[in-house]
């Protein structure tokens, strides 16, 4: 997918959401197939002109995509028509009732309104990078985030060392960023204003890996330095997700 232009999302932009599925296959195969089928939407001229930002998550029975988007109030009708036409013409099924664009505090569960503009722009950026990773090397990218969660984050190791090589190899978006933007991305990735909530990086883990371990992340002891898991141990955790990490895998 070509490099999408990164725009700043205002905290005043309206927020809307669709829950869609394209493929009728099983769980993660359907999820990643749906992501691929959505890519032409993100390259439409109307999308580029009217949508100020968007982010994706897995939903349904691990087989569907939640498409969240931001739009200026003046462009709401145009955007709704664009989504309706694209989904209709490309065989998408809405698996849950959509939420029309409205004023909404995305950061409500991730630190509160003071973090609103910051988390909106992090969500847009992590999605664009995540889409690049999924398209370029899906298996490597899923391994990257599983090992991040259970080795790097578990032991509180530097995350830049873990992600840098893969981001540079697989993401046009990442390579277009300034050093300051890259630094801020990693700061945001590790952000966790509410100790009872997950870290912001959870949102990208969820997108690329297609899952995260929410219950474990809610345990305050998870974010205390712990012993990194072995690849064999992590493979036990990811087996239900339909893949395995090669024994000699490196980020």
C-alpha positions as CSV (number, residue, x, y, z in Angstrom):
1,X,0.0,0.0,0.0
2,X,1.4,3.4,-0.9
3,X,2.4,5.8,1.9
4,X,-0.7,7.6,3.2
5,X,-0.3,11.3,4.1
6,X,-0.2,11.8,7.8
7,X,-2.5,14.7,9.0
8,X,-3.0,16.1,12.5
9,X,-6.3,15.1,14.1
10,X,-8.0,17.8,16.1
11,X,-9.7,16.8,19.4
12,X,-12.7,18.7,17.9
13,X,-13.1,16.3,15.0
14,X,-16.1,14.0,15.1
15,X,-15.5,10.3,15.7
16,X,-17.4,7.5,14.0
17,X,-17.1,3.7,13.7
18,X,-18.0,0.7,11.5
19,X,-17.8,-3.0,12.2
20,X,-17.2,-4.9,9.0
21,X,-16.2,-8.2,7.6
22,X,-15.4,-9.2,4.0
23,X,-14.3,-12.8,4.1
24,X,-16.4,-15.5,5.6
25,X,-13.4,-17.6,6.6
26,X,-12.3,-18.6,10.1
27,X,-11.2,-16.1,12.7
28,X,-7.8,-14.5,12.0
29,X,-7.7,-15.4,8.3
30,X,-10.9,-13.5,7.9
31,X,-9.6,-10.5,9.9
32,X,-6.4,-10.1,7.8
33,X,-8.4,-10.7,4.6
34,X,-10.8,-7.9,5.6
35,X,-7.9,-5.5,6.3
36,X,-6.5,-6.2,2.8
37,X,-9.9,-5.6,1.3
38,X,-10.2,-2.3,3.1
39,X,-6.9,-0.9,1.7
40,X,-8.5,0.6,-1.5
41,X,-10.9,2.6,0.7
42,X,-8.0,4.3,2.4
43,X,-6.5,5.3,-1.0
44,X,-9.7,6.9,-2.4
45,X,-9.4,10.6,-3.2
46,X,-12.6,11.3,-1.1
47,X,-11.2,9.5,1.9
48,X,-7.9,11.5,1.7
49,X,-9.8,14.8,1.4
50,X,-12.4,14.3,4.1
51,X,-11.1,11.8,6.7
52,X,-8.6,13.5,9.0
53,X,-7.5,10.1,10.5
54,X,-8.5,6.5,11.2
55,X,-7.5,3.5,13.2
56,X,-8.3,-0.2,13.1
57,X,-8.9,-2.9,15.7
58,X,-9.9,-6.6,15.6
59,X,-13.5,-7.3,16.6
60,X,-16.2,-9.9,16.4
61,X,-15.1,-13.5,16.8
62,X,-11.5,-12.4,15.8
63,X,-12.8,-12.3,12.2
64,X,-13.8,-8.7,11.7
65,X,-12.4,-5.2,11.7
66,X,-13.5,-2.1,13.6
67,X,-12.9,0.9,11.5
68,X,-12.8,4.1,13.6
69,X,-12.4,7.4,11.8
70,X,-12.2,11.2,12.5
71,X,-13.9,13.8,10.3
72,X,-14.7,17.5,10.5
73,X,-18.4,18.1,11.1
74,X,-18.8,19.8,7.7
75,X,-17.8,16.6,5.9
76,X,-19.9,14.1,7.8
77,X,-22.5,13.5,5.0
78,X,-19.8,13.1,2.4
79,X,-18.0,10.5,4.5
80,X,-21.1,8.5,5.3
81,X,-22.0,8.3,1.6
82,X,-18.4,7.2,0.8
83,X,-18.4,4.4,3.4
84,X,-21.8,3.2,2.4
85,X,-21.0,3.0,-1.3
86,X,-17.6,1.3,-0.7
87,X,-19.0,-1.4,1.6
88,X,-21.9,-2.1,-0.7
89,X,-19.9,-2.3,-3.9
90,X,-17.1,-4.4,-2.4
91,X,-19.1,-7.2,-0.6
92,X,-18.6,-6.1,3.0
93,X,-21.0,-7.1,5.7
94,X,-21.6,-4.9,8.7
95,X,-21.4,-7.3,11.7
96,X,-22.6,-4.7,14.2
97,X,-24.6,-1.5,14.1
98,X,-22.3,1.4,13.3
99,X,-21.9,4.5,15.4
100,X,-22.6,7.8,13.5
101,X,-20.0,10.6,13.8
102,X,-20.3,12.5,17.1
103,X,-18.2,14.3,19.6
104,X,-16.4,11.7,21.6
105,X,-13.5,11.4,24.1
106,X,-11.4,8.6,22.8
107,X,-9.0,9.0,25.7
108,X,-11.7,8.4,28.3
109,X,-10.3,5.0,29.3
110,X,-6.7,5.9,28.5
111,X,-5.9,8.9,30.7
112,X,-8.8,11.3,30.2
113,X,-9.5,14.3,28.1
114,X,-6.1,16.0,28.7
115,X,-4.6,13.2,26.5
116,X,-7.3,13.4,23.8
117,X,-5.4,15.0,20.9
118,X,-2.3,13.0,21.7
119,X,-3.9,9.6,21.7
120,X,-5.9,10.4,18.6
121,X,-2.7,11.1,16.7
122,X,-1.0,8.1,18.1
123,X,-3.8,5.8,17.0
124,X,-3.6,7.1,13.5
125,X,0.1,6.7,13.3
126,X,0.3,3.2,14.9
127,X,-2.4,2.1,12.4
128,X,-0.5,3.4,9.4
129,X,2.7,1.7,10.6
130,X,0.7,-1.5,11.5
131,X,-0.8,-1.7,8.0
132,X,2.6,-1.4,6.4
133,X,3.9,-4.2,8.7
134,X,0.9,-6.5,8.0
135,X,1.2,-6.0,4.2
136,X,5.0,-6.5,4.1
137,X,5.5,-9.5,6.4
138,X,2.6,-10.7,8.4
139,X,4.2,-13.6,10.2
140,X,7.3,-11.6,11.2
141,X,5.1,-8.8,12.4
142,X,3.0,-11.1,14.6
143,X,6.1,-12.6,16.0
144,X,7.4,-9.1,16.6
145,X,4.5,-8.1,18.8
146,X,4.1,-11.4,20.7
147,X,7.8,-11.3,21.7
148,X,7.4,-7.6,22.5
149,X,4.6,-8.4,25.0
150,X,6.2,-11.4,26.7
151,X,9.9,-10.6,26.5
152,X,10.6,-6.8,26.0
153,X,7.6,-5.3,27.8
154,X,7.6,-8.1,30.4
155,X,11.2,-7.3,31.4
156,X,10.9,-3.5,30.8
157,X,13.6,-3.6,28.1
158,X,14.1,-0.7,25.6
159,X,11.4,-1.0,23.0
160,X,13.3,0.9,20.3
161,X,15.9,-1.8,20.0
162,X,13.1,-4.4,19.5
163,X,11.1,-2.5,16.8
164,X,13.6,-0.3,14.9
165,X,14.9,-2.8,12.4
166,X,11.5,-4.2,11.4
167,X,9.9,-0.7,11.2
168,X,12.7,0.5,8.9
169,X,12.5,-2.6,6.7
170,X,8.7,-2.9,6.5
171,X,7.1,0.6,6.9
172,X,7.2,3.5,4.4
173,X,5.2,5.4,7.0
174,X,7.9,4.9,9.7
175,X,10.7,5.9,7.2
176,X,8.9,9.2,6.4
177,X,8.9,10.3,10.1
178,X,11.3,12.8,11.6
179,X,13.5,11.8,14.5
180,X,11.3,13.8,16.8
181,X,8.1,12.0,15.5
182,X,9.8,8.6,16.1
183,X,10.8,9.6,19.6
184,X,7.3,10.7,20.4
185,X,5.8,7.5,18.9
186,X,7.8,5.4,21.4
187,X,6.9,7.6,24.3
188,X,3.2,7.3,23.4
189,X,3.5,3.5,22.8
190,X,4.6,3.1,26.4
191,X,2.1,5.6,27.9
192,X,-0.1,4.3,30.7
193,X,-1.7,7.2,32.6
194,X,-4.2,5.0,34.4
195,X,-2.5,2.2,36.4
196,X,-5.7,0.3,36.3
197,X,-5.8,0.3,32.5
198,X,-3.6,-1.2,29.7
199,X,-0.8,0.7,28.0
200,X,-1.4,2.5,24.8
201,X,0.8,0.0,23.0
202,X,-2.0,-2.5,23.6
203,X,-3.8,-0.8,20.7
204,X,-1.1,-1.6,18.2
205,X,-0.5,-5.1,19.6
206,X,-4.2,-5.8,19.1
207,X,-4.1,-4.5,15.5
208,X,-1.0,-6.4,14.3
209,X,-1.1,-9.5,16.4
210,X,-4.9,-9.8,16.3
211,X,-5.0,-10.3,20.1
212,X,-3.6,-9.2,23.4
213,X,-3.6,-10.5,27.0
214,X,-6.0,-8.0,28.5
215,X,-6.5,-9.8,31.9
216,X,-2.8,-10.2,32.4
217,X,-2.2,-6.5,31.5
218,X,-4.7,-5.4,34.1
219,X,-2.6,-7.1,36.8
220,X,-0.3,-4.4,38.3
221,X,2.4,-6.9,38.7
222,X,2.7,-7.4,34.9
223,X,4.4,-4.0,34.6
224,X,7.0,-4.7,37.2
225,X,10.2,-6.1,35.7
226,X,9.9,-9.8,35.2
227,X,11.7,-12.6,33.5
228,X,11.3,-12.7,29.7
229,X,9.6,-15.8,28.4
230,X,11.3,-18.2,26.1
231,X,10.1,-18.6,22.5
232,X,8.8,-22.1,23.4
233,X,6.7,-20.5,26.2
234,X,5.4,-17.8,24.0
235,X,4.5,-20.4,21.4
236,X,2.2,-22.0,23.9
237,X,0.3,-18.7,24.3
238,X,0.1,-17.9,20.6
239,X,-0.9,-21.4,19.4
240,X,-4.6,-20.6,19.5
241,X,-3.9,-17.6,17.3
242,X,-2.9,-19.9,14.4
243,X,0.9,-19.3,14.2
244,X,4.2,-20.2,15.8
245,X,7.4,-18.3,16.2
246,X,10.4,-20.0,14.6
247,X,13.0,-21.1,17.3
248,X,15.7,-19.0,15.6
249,X,13.5,-15.9,15.1
250,X,15.1,-12.4,15.5
251,X,13.3,-9.0,15.4
